């Protein structure tokens, strides 16, 4: 998280790490641990020690799609069913922990029952401004019946009106458990929301309901939908990217990366959204037309996108990253099939091994690029491309 604390006469502005993502409130079906860093996973899994707590905190964000872009302000609304003391912290995509509430502008963190407070609203004297790094964030809310100084004795530093902790992941979760156990007289409960930060150019695809099918009739194939992709970034070399034939799409598919230019070995942040639930294939095409199959692979043998939910493909864990390699302009080609597992249909029986990109890639029975692109199934598929450049510095 890049904390660029901006001062103004009326408000503080905290760049509180990267915000929103692909998942909604913490429900097992919506929180995929592969998309969280090893520092974030313990915080999602942490629950106060088992006891008969009747507290029920809740938290929502002002962007229903849980997607924010750098420079936007975020407002978190917190509510609890009983009088309680509220603590809110954010764990960004790199594992940096910031205590957002209480803070220097809101020192009294007691919240009345069934009363909604807004953290980051300008009326409170401060704002939460979204900034890089791109990726998923965990916003954790802890409620307790009695006031608890969760951070007593912890190593920390001030970031304007907020407290930045040096603890990460497992150590922080273990500390919270110890503090909660030492205060048996206080009921404690927690909840969280997972959100992420996407590039400015990222356009969310809205889901369209399928047309009704009259009984006794076969619905004709829909007219091909061809989204207007954003203009590809200008490569920093004189070499042109390998020409990818124009493809059609039967539904919307949006893909974007964090930036157009990367240094060799640098991690690439990728985010995609599909209009329909579909099985994804992602290729990285080099300037000479050779390609690596990034998804699926030995780790993610099936990659299904949920309709209208942004999914970060390049996670922050060591097993889930895509690295820039091979100098010059590259083209990412995303293809998605709504009716079948696209990779099995297009590639057949395959084997995997570790590749230079940091992901594993198919090496046996790999068809040519032309064969893969020509095999795109009609009537239930979509395609999207993104051009980026790789240099040595």
Long-range contacts (C-beta under 8 A, 24 or more apart in sequence): 1-90, 1-92, 1-93, 1-94, 1-96, 1-98, 1-131, 1-133, 2-131, 2-132, 2-133, 3-98, 3-159, 3-160, 3-164, 4-129, 4-131, 5-159, 5-160, 6-129, 10-122, 10-125, 11-122, 11-125, 11-126, 11-127, 12-105, 12-125, 12-126, 12-127, 12-160, 12-161, 13-73, 13-126, 13-127, 13-128, 13-129, 14-98, 14-100, 14-126, 14-127, 14-128, 14-129, 14-159, 14-160, 14-161, 14-162, 15-129, 15-130, 15-131, 16-74, 16-90, 16-92, 16-98, 16-100, 16-128, 16-129, 16-130, 16-131, 16-162, 17-90, 17-91, 17-92, 17-93, 17-94, 17-96, 17-98, 17-131, 17-133, 17-137, 17-197, 18-68, 18-92, 18-93, 18-130, 18-131, 18-132, 18-133, 18-134, 18-135, 18-136, 18-137, 18-196, 18-197, 19-61, 19-68, 19-74, 19-130, 19-137, 19-195, 19-196, 19-197, 20-61, 20-63, 20-65, 20-66, 20-67, 20-68, 20-137, 20-195, 20-196, 20-197, 20-198, 20-310, 21-66, 21-67, 21-135, 21-136, 21-137, 21-194, 21-195, 21-196, 21-310, 21-312, 22-66, 22-136, 22-194, 22-196, 22-306, 22-309, 22-310, 22-311, 22-312, 23-66, 23-136, 23-194, 23-195, 23-309, 24-66, 24-193, 24-194, 25-58, 25-59, 25-60, 25-191, 25-192, 25-193, 26-191, 26-192, 26-193, 26-194, 30-194, 31-194, 34-300, 34-315, 34-317, 34-320, 35-136, 35-311, 35-312, 35-315, 35-320, 36-136, 36-138, 36-194, 36-315, 36-316, 36-317, 37-93, 37-94, 37-95, 37-135, 37-136, 37-315, 37-316, 37-317, 38-95, 38-169, 38-316, 38-317, 39-91, 39-94, 39-95, 39-168, 39-169, 40-91, 40-93, 40-95, 40-136, 40-137, 40-138, 40-169, 40-316, 41-169, 42-169, 42-170, 42-172, 42-173, 43-91, 43-138, 43-140, 43-169, 43-172, 43-173, 43-192, 44-138, 44-192, 44-194, 45-173, 46-140, 46-173, 46-176, 46-177, 46-190, 47-190, 48-142, 48-176, 48-177, 48-180, 48-188, 48-189, 48-190, 49-177, 49-180, 49-181, 49-188, 51-184, 51-187, 51-188, 52-187, 53-187, 53-188, 53-189, 54-81, 54-82, 54-187, 55-80, 55-81, 55-82, 55-84, 55-143, 55-144, 55-145, 55-187, 55-188, 55-189, 56-80, 56-81, 56-82, 56-189, 57-84, 57-86, 57-141, 57-142, 57-143, 57-189, 57-190, 57-191, 58-141, 58-191, 59-88, 59-139, 59-141, 59-191, 59-192, 59-193, 60-193, 61-139, 61-193, 61-195, 63-195, 65-204, 65-308, 65-310, 66-193, 66-194, 66-195, 66-196, 66-310, 67-195, 67-196, 67-198, 67-202, 67-204, 67-310, 68-130, 68-195, 68-196, 68-197, 68-198, 69-130, 69-197, 69-198, 69-199, 69-200, 69-202, 70-130, 70-131, 70-132, 70-197, 70-200, 71-129, 71-130, 71-131, 71-200, 72-129, 72-130, 73-120, 73-127, 73-128, 73-129, 73-130, 74-120, 74-128, 74-129, 74-130, 75-118, 75-119, 75-120, 75-121, 75-128, 76-100, 76-118, 76-119, 76-120, 76-128, 76-139, 77-116, 77-117, 77-118, 77-119, 78-111, 78-116, 78-117, 78-118, 78-119, 78-141, 79-111, 79-114, 79-115, 79-116, 79-117, 80-111, 80-113, 80-114, 80-143, 81-113, 81-114, 82-113, 82-145, 83-110, 83-111, 83-112, 83-113, 83-145, 84-110, 84-111, 84-113, 84-143, 84-144, 84-145, 85-109, 85-110, 85-111, 85-143, 85-144, 85-145, 85-146, 85-147, 85-148, 86-110, 86-111, 86-117, 86-141, 86-142, 86-143, 87-141, 87-142, 87-143, 87-144, 87-148, 87-150, 88-119, 88-139, 88-140, 88-141, 88-142, 89-139, 89-140, 89-142, 89-165, 90-137, 90-138, 90-139, 90-140, 91-137, 91-138, 91-140, 92-133, 92-135, 92-137, 93-133, 93-134, 93-135, 93-136, 93-137, 93-196, 93-197, 93-316, 94-133, 94-316, 95-168, 95-169, 95-316, 96-164, 96-168, 97-164, 97-165, 97-167, 97-168, 97-172, 98-159, 98-162, 98-163, 98-164, 98-165, 99-151, 99-162, 99-163, 99-164, 99-165, 100-128, 100-139, 100-162, 103-161, 103-162, 103-163, 104-160, 104-161, 104-162, 105-161, 109-147, 110-147, 111-143, 126-160, 126-161, 130-197, 131-197, 132-197, 132-258, 133-197, 133-269, 134-196, 134-197, 134-198, 134-199, 134-258, 134-269, 134-271, 134-312, 135-196, 135-197, 135-269, 135-312, 135-315, 135-316, 136-194, 136-195, 136-196, 136-312, 136-316, 137-194, 137-195, 137-196, 137-197, 138-192, 138-193, 138-194, 139-192, 139-193, 139-194, 139-195, 140-190, 140-191, 140-192, 141-190, 141-191, 141-192, 142-176, 142-188, 142-189, 142-190, 143-188, 143-189, 143-190, 144-183, 144-186, 144-187, 144-188, 144-189, 145-186, 145-187, 145-188, 146-183, 146-185, 146-186, 148-179, 148-180, 148-183, 148-186, 148-188, 150-176, 150-179, 196-271, 196-310, 196-312, 198-256, 198-271, 198-310, 199-256, 199-257, 199-258, 199-259, 199-271, 201-230, 201-256, 202-254, 202-256, 202-271, 202-310, 203-230, 203-254, 203-256, 204-254, 204-273, 204-308, 204-310, 205-252, 205-253, 205-254, 205-273, 205-274, 205-275, 205-308, 206-252, 206-275, 206-308, 207-275, 207-276, 207-307, 207-308, 208-251, 208-252, 208-275, 221-378, 221-379, 222-250, 222-379, 224-248, 224-249, 224-250, 225-249, 225-250, 225-251, 225-252, 225-382, 227-252, 227-253, 227-254, 227-384, 229-384, 229-385, 230-256, 232-385, 232-386, 232-387, 233-260, 233-261, 233-387, 233-388, 233-389, 234-260, 235-328, 235-329, 235-387, 235-389, 236-261, 236-389, 236-391, 237-327, 237-328, 237-329, 237-389, 237-391, 239-287, 239-328, 239-329, 240-287, 240-329, 241-285, 241-287, 241-328, 241-329, 241-330, 241-331, 241-387, 242-285, 242-286, 242-287, 242-288, 242-289, 242-329, 242-331, 244-285, 244-331, 244-333, 244-373, 244-385, 245-373, 247-335, 247-373, 247-376, 247-383, 248-378, 248-383, 249-381, 249-382, 249-383, 249-384, 250-338, 250-378, 250-379, 250-380, 250-381, 250-382, 251-275, 251-276, 251-278, 251-338, 251-382, 252-382, 253-278, 253-334, 253-336, 253-382, 253-383, 253-384, 254-384, 255-332, 255-334, 255-384, 255-385, 255-386, 256-386, 257-332, 257-386, 257-388, 259-388, 260-387, 260-388, 260-389, 261-388, 261-389, 261-390, 261-391, 262-324, 262-388, 262-389, 262-390, 262-391, 263-324, 263-390, 263-391, 263-392, 263-393, 264-324, 264-325, 264-326, 264-327, 264-390, 264-391, 264-392, 265-323, 265-324, 265-325, 266-323, 266-324, 267-314, 267-321, 267-322, 267-323, 267-324, 267-358, 268-314, 268-322, 268-323, 268-324, 268-388, 269-312, 269-314, 270-312, 270-313, 270-314, 270-322, 270-332, 271-310, 271-311, 271-312, 271-313, 272-305, 272-310, 272-311, 272-313, 272-334, 272-384, 273-305, 273-308, 273-309, 273-310, 273-311, 274-305, 274-307, 274-308, 274-336, 274-382, 275-307, 275-308, 275-382, 276-307, 276-338, 276-382, 277-304, 277-305, 277-306, 277-307, 277-338, 278-304, 278-305, 278-336, 278-337, 278-338, 278-342, 278-381, 278-382, 279-303, 279-304, 279-305, 279-336, 279-337, 279-338, 279-340, 279-341, 279-342, 279-343, 280-304, 280-305, 280-334, 280-335, 280-336, 280-342, 281-334, 281-335, 281-336, 281-342, 281-343, 281-346, 281-372, 282-313, 282-332, 282-333, 282-334, 282-335, 283-332, 283-333, 283-335, 283-369, 283-372, 284-322, 284-330, 284-331, 284-332, 284-333, 284-357, 285-330, 285-331, 285-332, 285-333, 285-369, 286-326, 286-328, 286-330, 287-326, 287-328, 287-329, 287-330, 289-369, 290-369, 291-333, 291-369, 291-372, 292-355, 292-356, 292-357, 292-359, 292-361, 293-343, 293-347, 293-361, 293-362, 293-366, 294-322, 294-332, 294-357, 294-359, 294-361, 295-359, 296-343, 297-352, 297-359, 297-360, 297-361, 297-362, 298-352, 298-353, 298-360, 299-359, 299-360, 302-341, 302-343, 305-336, 321-358, 321-359, 322-357, 322-358, 322-359, 323-356, 323-357, 323-358, 324-388, 324-390, 325-356, 325-357, 325-390, 326-356, 326-390, 327-390, 327-391, 327-392, 328-389, 328-390, 329-387, 329-388, 329-389, 329-390, 330-387, 330-388, 330-389, 330-390, 331-385, 331-386, 331-387, 332-385, 332-386, 332-387, 332-388, 333-373, 333-383, 333-384, 333-385, 334-383, 334-384, 334-385, 334-386, 335-376, 335-381, 335-382, 335-383, 336-381, 336-382, 336-383, 337-377, 337-380, 337-381, 338-380, 338-381, 339-377, 339-380, 340-377, 342-377, 342-381, 345-375, 345-377, 346-372, 346-375, 347-372
